[in-house]
Amino acid sequence: MGVKDNFKREDLLSDLGISPFKERIPWIGPDLQTLRDTFASDELPDVNTSEIRITVPPLKSRKTGGGSLVAYLDKPSSSLRINGLVLLLHGLGGSTRRRGLTRMANALVQSNFAVLKLNLRGSDPCREFVDGTYAAECNSDLIPVLRRAREISYQLTDDYQSSKNIPLFGAGISLGGTILLNACMSDETLLDGLVCISSPLDLNECSSSIERARNFIYQKWLLNRLIRQTLEDPFGIEEREKNVLVRNKYKKREINNIRSFDNLITAPRWGYENVEEYYAKASPFYSLMKNEKPIPKTLFIQSKDDPWVPFRAAEKLKGKMKFSNNQKSNKFIFTEKGGHNGFHGVEGCWGDQVVIKWFLSFKTI
């Protein structure tokens, strides 16, 4: 089974039948676009959901441990048609409970896609089933998930009595897209198509961006979530890790930004010597620029006013892929506005609609 696209012209939005993004009141500016899903919620219809657990091995820094990741399978109510299965990943410090993710999942289900919403290692819904935390490159977790997702797609083919195997897609929000990209570079056949929304391609560049003074509150919020998730591990943490995570009246906490968290927690847990090695090897930008490894047909969506993730890496990658025979099928959409995974427009979330139309543009062959 394979999939191909129907695009004939260079204007991707026109091909998808979608107008250019426009902000809507009151969500004006990069910060309100970014924070909209924190301030406001959407009423969503109930969906047919089931819990799935996927066994994963121990962290690279540990000989024992591991456990199960928790995912939720949302299926469309119609028994007549299914357009595909979408593996949906949250971003840094998130989970399947995040409003933006649940809204996107619901929009996909309403368009007759099944959605497998994954909680990455360390997120709240799977905290009691697996130890540790995730990283931008956590293929030992993701490859078992992708293989299980493919099995589910075959089962859905039978359940919905489809004449052909339904495609398996991936959609990653922020760091979730980076994680999916890294997994797919190990085997491009793991997915039939992929969307990366506001996803960091160069981790060092992204870390420097979040460290800017204007992002002080963002970084503090993200860091507090990461520290809480790490300290609340019911399987326990190493004494070294606890010492750098906790502050008391005798000492300041050694971890005071995302970079130091990655240097002292993420990098050693996932087998990297330090944060410099982690950022260099877990950033998909460098391998993609060298055209070392093919990826499935991928759409990159990035706002130029994203306060967290600079668009420069994606812009450079677009220029490189334009002249690569192996990568010409990958597409890029850059918007002037939209914030970080915002894209809240006059007709709801514009980003959700782009994702749906992109996946619908594939056809089974």
C-alpha positions as CSV (number, residue, x, y, z in Angstrom):
1,M,0.0,0.0,0.0
2,G,1.1,3.5,-0.7
3,V,-0.3,7.0,-1.0
4,K,0.2,9.8,-3.4
5,D,-0.9,13.5,-3.5
6,N,-3.0,15.3,-5.9
7,F,-1.2,18.6,-6.0
8,K,-0.6,20.2,-9.5
9,R,0.3,23.8,-8.7
10,E,2.7,25.6,-6.4
11,D,0.0,27.3,-4.4
12,L,-0.6,24.7,-1.7
13,L,-3.3,26.6,0.2
14,S,-5.2,27.0,-3.1
15,D,-4.8,23.3,-3.9
16,L,-6.2,22.5,-0.4
17,G,-9.1,24.9,-0.9
18,I,-8.1,27.0,2.2
19,S,-7.8,30.8,2.4
20,P,-4.6,32.3,3.9
21,F,-4.6,32.6,7.7
22,K,-6.1,35.7,9.4
23,E,-6.2,36.4,13.1
24,R,-9.5,36.9,14.7
25,I,-10.5,39.2,17.6
26,P,-9.6,39.0,20.5
27,W,-6.7,36.7,19.7
28,I,-4.5,39.3,18.1
29,G,-0.7,39.0,18.2
30,P,1.7,36.1,18.8
31,D,1.2,35.7,22.6
32,L,-2.6,35.7,22.6
33,Q,-2.6,33.3,19.6
34,T,-0.2,31.1,21.6
35,L,-2.2,31.3,24.8
36,R,-5.7,31.1,23.5
37,D,-6.2,27.4,24.3
38,T,-5.1,28.2,27.9
39,F,-7.7,30.9,28.3
40,A,-10.6,29.5,26.3
41,S,-12.1,26.1,25.7
42,D,-14.3,24.7,23.0
43,E,-17.4,22.6,23.4
44,L,-16.6,19.3,21.7
45,P,-19.0,16.4,21.0
46,D,-18.4,13.1,22.7
47,V,-16.3,10.5,20.7
48,N,-15.9,6.8,20.8
49,T,-12.7,6.4,22.8
50,S,-10.8,3.3,24.0
51,E,-7.5,3.1,26.0
52,I,-4.5,1.4,24.6
53,R,-1.2,0.6,26.3
54,I,2.0,0.1,24.4
55,T,5.0,-1.6,26.0
56,V,8.3,0.3,25.8
57,P,11.9,-0.6,27.0
58,P,13.8,1.1,29.8
59,L,15.5,4.5,29.3
60,K,19.0,4.2,27.8
61,S,20.6,5.3,31.1
62,R,18.9,2.4,33.0
63,K,19.2,-1.3,32.8
64,T,15.7,-1.9,34.3
65,G,12.4,-0.1,34.1
66,G,10.3,0.6,31.1
67,G,6.6,-0.1,31.2
68,S,3.7,1.1,29.1
69,L,2.7,4.3,27.3
70,V,-0.9,5.2,27.3
71,A,-2.8,6.2,24.2
72,Y,-6.4,6.8,23.4
73,L,-8.1,5.7,20.2
74,D,-10.9,7.9,19.0
75,K,-13.0,6.4,16.2
76,P,-15.6,8.1,13.9
77,S,-19.1,7.1,14.5
78,S,-19.9,6.4,10.8
79,S,-19.5,2.8,9.9
80,L,-19.4,3.5,6.2
81,R,-16.1,5.3,5.7
82,I,-12.8,5.9,7.3
83,N,-10.1,8.2,5.7
84,G,-7.1,7.0,7.8
85,L,-5.6,6.7,11.2
86,V,-3.7,9.7,12.6
87,L,-1.1,9.3,15.4
88,L,-1.3,12.6,17.3
89,L,1.5,13.8,19.6
90,H,1.5,16.6,22.1
91,G,4.4,19.0,22.8
92,L,6.8,19.8,25.6
93,G,5.2,19.4,29.0
94,G,1.9,18.4,27.5
95,S,-0.4,15.4,27.3
96,T,-3.5,14.2,25.6
97,R,-5.5,16.5,28.0
98,R,-4.3,19.7,26.3
99,R,-7.1,21.6,24.7
100,G,-5.4,22.2,21.4
101,L,-4.7,18.5,21.0
102,T,-8.2,17.4,22.0
103,R,-9.8,19.9,19.6
104,M,-7.6,18.8,16.7
105,A,-8.4,15.2,17.4
106,N,-12.1,15.9,17.5
107,A,-11.9,17.8,14.2
108,L,-10.2,14.8,12.6
109,V,-12.8,12.4,13.9
110,Q,-15.6,14.6,12.6
111,S,-13.9,14.3,9.2
112,N,-13.9,10.5,9.4
113,F,-10.4,9.9,10.6
114,A,-9.6,7.7,13.5
115,V,-7.1,9.3,15.9
116,L,-4.5,7.6,18.2
117,K,-3.6,10.2,20.9
118,L,-0.3,9.3,22.5
119,N,0.9,10.3,25.9
120,L,4.7,10.5,25.8
121,R,6.8,9.1,28.7
122,G,6.4,11.3,31.8
123,S,3.1,12.9,30.9
124,D,0.4,12.7,33.5
125,P,-2.0,10.1,32.1
126,C,0.8,7.5,31.9
127,R,2.8,8.5,34.9
128,E,1.9,5.3,36.9
129,F,2.7,3.0,34.0
130,V,6.2,4.0,32.9
131,D,9.2,5.7,34.5
132,G,11.3,8.6,33.2
133,T,10.7,11.4,30.7
134,Y,10.8,11.8,27.0
135,A,13.2,13.5,24.6
136,A,13.2,15.1,21.1
137,E,14.6,11.8,19.9
138,C,13.0,8.9,21.7
139,N,12.9,6.3,18.9
140,S,13.0,3.4,21.3
141,D,9.6,4.6,22.5
142,L,8.2,5.8,19.2
143,I,9.0,2.9,17.0
144,P,6.9,0.4,19.1
145,V,4.1,3.0,19.0
146,L,4.3,3.4,15.3
147,R,4.3,-0.4,14.7
148,R,1.3,-0.8,17.0
149,A,-0.5,2.1,15.2
150,R,0.1,0.3,11.9
151,E,-1.5,-2.9,13.4
152,I,-4.5,-0.8,14.5
153,S,-4.8,0.7,11.0
154,Y,-5.1,-2.9,9.6
155,Q,-7.8,-3.7,12.2
156,L,-9.7,-0.5,11.4
157,T,-9.6,-1.5,7.7
158,D,-11.4,-4.7,8.6
159,D,-13.8,-3.0,11.1
160,Y,-14.9,-0.4,8.5
161,Q,-14.9,-3.0,5.7
162,S,-12.5,-0.8,3.6
163,S,-11.6,-2.3,0.3
164,K,-8.0,-1.1,0.7
165,N,-5.7,-0.7,3.8
166,I,-6.3,2.7,5.3
167,P,-3.2,5.0,5.5
168,L,-1.4,5.8,8.7
169,F,-0.6,9.5,9.2
170,G,1.2,11.4,11.9
171,A,0.6,14.9,13.3
172,G,2.9,16.4,15.8
173,I,2.3,19.6,17.7
174,S,5.4,21.5,18.6
175,L,8.0,19.0,19.9
176,G,5.7,16.2,19.0
177,G,6.4,16.9,15.4
178,T,10.2,16.8,16.1
179,I,9.8,13.4,17.8
180,L,7.8,12.0,14.8
181,L,10.4,13.3,12.3
182,N,13.2,11.7,14.2
183,A,11.4,8.4,14.3
184,C,10.6,8.5,10.6
185,M,14.2,9.2,9.7
186,S,15.0,5.7,11.1
187,D,12.5,4.2,8.6
188,E,10.5,6.4,6.2
189,T,7.8,3.7,5.8
190,L,6.6,4.0,9.4
191,L,4.1,6.6,8.3
192,D,2.3,7.4,5.0
193,G,2.2,11.1,5.6
194,L,3.1,13.6,8.4
195,V,2.3,17.1,9.6
196,C,4.7,19.1,11.8
197,I,3.0,22.1,13.4
198,S,5.3,24.8,15.0
199,S,7.9,22.1,15.5
200,P,11.5,22.8,16.5
201,L,13.9,21.6,13.8
202,D,17.1,23.1,15.4
203,L,16.9,22.5,19.2
204,N,19.7,24.8,20.0
205,E,18.1,27.7,18.1
206,C,14.8,27.0,19.8
207,S,16.3,26.8,23.3
208,S,18.0,30.2,22.7
209,S,14.7,31.7,21.6
210,I,12.8,30.5,24.7
211,E,15.6,32.0,26.8
212,R,14.9,35.5,25.6
213,A,13.7,38.0,28.2
214,R,10.3,38.4,26.5
215,N,9.7,34.6,27.1
216,F,10.6,34.6,30.8
217,I,7.0,33.6,31.8
218,Y,6.7,31.0,29.1
219,Q,10.0,29.3,30.1
220,K,9.2,29.4,33.8
221,W,5.8,27.8,33.1
222,L,7.3,25.0,30.9
223,L,10.2,24.4,33.3
224,N,7.9,24.1,36.3
225,R,5.8,21.5,34.4
226,L,8.9,19.5,33.5
227,I,10.3,19.6,37.0
228,R,6.9,18.5,38.5
229,Q,6.6,15.7,36.0
230,T,10.1,14.5,36.8
231,L,9.8,14.7,40.6
232,E,6.4,13.0,40.7
233,D,7.7,9.9,39.0
234,P,6.2,7.0,41.1
235,F,9.1,4.8,40.1
236,G,11.6,7.2,41.8
237,I,14.5,9.3,40.5
238,E,18.2,9.1,41.0
239,E,19.7,11.0,43.9
240,R,21.8,13.0,41.5
241,E,18.7,14.1,39.6
242,K,16.8,15.0,42.8
243,N,19.7,17.2,43.9
244,V,19.7,19.3,40.8
245,L,15.9,19.6,40.7
246,V,15.1,20.6,44.2
247,R,15.9,24.0,45.9
248,N,16.0,24.6,49.6
249,K,17.1,27.3,52.1
250,Y,20.7,26.1,51.8
251,K,21.1,26.1,48.0
252,K,19.7,27.4,44.8
253,R,18.2,24.9,42.2
254,E,20.8,24.1,39.6
255,I,18.2,23.8,36.9
256,N,16.9,27.3,36.0
257,N,16.0,27.0,32.3
258,I,15.1,24.5,29.6
259,R,18.7,24.2,28.5
260,S,20.0,23.2,32.0
261,F,17.1,20.7,32.4
262,D,18.1,19.1,29.1
263,N,21.7,19.1,30.1
264,L,21.2,17.5,33.6
265,I,18.1,15.4,33.0
266,T,17.2,14.7,29.4
267,A,20.6,14.2,27.9
268,P,22.0,11.7,30.4
269,R,18.7,9.8,30.5
270,W,18.8,9.3,26.7
271,G,22.4,8.4,26.4
272,Y,23.9,11.8,25.4
273,E,27.1,13.1,27.0
274,N,25.7,16.7,27.4
275,V,23.2,19.1,26.1
276,E,25.4,20.1,23.1
277,E,25.5,16.5,21.9
278,Y,21.8,16.1,22.5
279,Y,20.8,19.2,20.6
280,A,23.1,18.3,17.7
281,K,22.0,14.7,17.3
282,A,18.3,15.1,18.1
283,S,17.7,18.1,15.8
284,P,16.3,16.8,12.5
285,F,17.4,19.9,10.7
286,Y,21.0,18.8,10.2
287,S,20.2,15.3,8.8
288,L,17.5,16.8,6.5
289,M,19.8,19.5,5.2
290,K,22.4,16.9,4.3
291,N,19.7,14.8,2.7
292,E,21.0,11.8,4.6
293,K,17.7,10.2,5.4
294,P,14.4,10.3,3.5
295,I,11.1,11.0,5.3
296,P,7.5,10.4,4.4
297,K,5.6,13.1,2.6
298,T,5.6,15.9,5.2
299,L,3.9,19.2,5.6
300,F,5.6,21.8,7.8
301,I,3.4,24.6,9.2
302,Q,5.2,27.5,10.8
303,S,4.3,31.0,11.8
304,K,6.9,33.7,11.4
305,D,5.8,35.4,14.7
306,D,6.1,32.2,16.7
307,P,7.5,33.4,20.1
308,W,9.0,30.0,20.9
309,V,10.2,28.4,17.7
310,P,12.1,30.6,15.1
311,F,11.0,29.9,11.5
312,R,14.5,30.3,10.1
313,A,15.4,26.6,10.2
314,A,12.2,25.6,8.4
315,E,12.9,28.4,5.8
316,K,16.4,27.1,5.1
317,L,15.1,23.6,4.9
318,K,12.5,24.6,2.4
319,G,15.2,26.1,0.2
320,K,17.3,23.0,0.4
321,M,14.5,20.5,-0.2
322,K,13.4,22.5,-3.3
323,F,16.4,21.2,-5.1
324,S,16.4,17.7,-3.7
325,N,14.8,15.0,-5.8
326,N,14.3,12.9,-2.6
327,Q,12.5,15.7,-0.8
328,K,10.6,17.7,-3.4
329,S,7.3,16.1,-2.3
330,N,7.6,17.8,1.2
331,K,5.6,21.0,1.6
332,F,5.9,24.2,3.7
333,I,3.3,26.7,4.8
334,F,4.6,29.9,6.4
335,T,2.1,32.4,7.9
336,E,2.9,36.0,9.0
337,K,0.8,35.6,12.1
338,G,-0.4,32.7,14.3
339,G,1.9,32.4,17.3
340,H,3.0,29.0,18.6
341,N,0.5,26.4,17.5
342,G,-2.2,29.1,17.5
343,F,-3.7,29.8,14.1
344,H,-7.0,30.8,15.6
345,G,-8.9,32.4,12.7
346,V,-12.4,33.6,11.8
347,E,-13.7,30.1,11.1
348,G,-12.2,28.4,14.1
349,C,-8.7,26.9,14.2
350,W,-7.2,27.3,10.8
351,G,-4.4,24.9,11.6
352,D,-6.8,22.1,12.3
353,Q,-8.4,22.6,8.9
354,V,-5.1,22.6,7.1
355,V,-4.2,19.3,8.8
356,I,-7.5,17.7,7.7
357,K,-7.2,18.9,4.1
358,W,-3.6,17.8,3.8
359,F,-4.5,14.2,4.9
360,L,-7.6,14.2,2.7
361,S,-5.4,15.1,-0.3
362,F,-3.7,11.7,-0.1
363,K,-5.3,8.9,-1.9
364,T,-4.7,5.1,-1.5
365,I,-3.2,3.4,-4.5
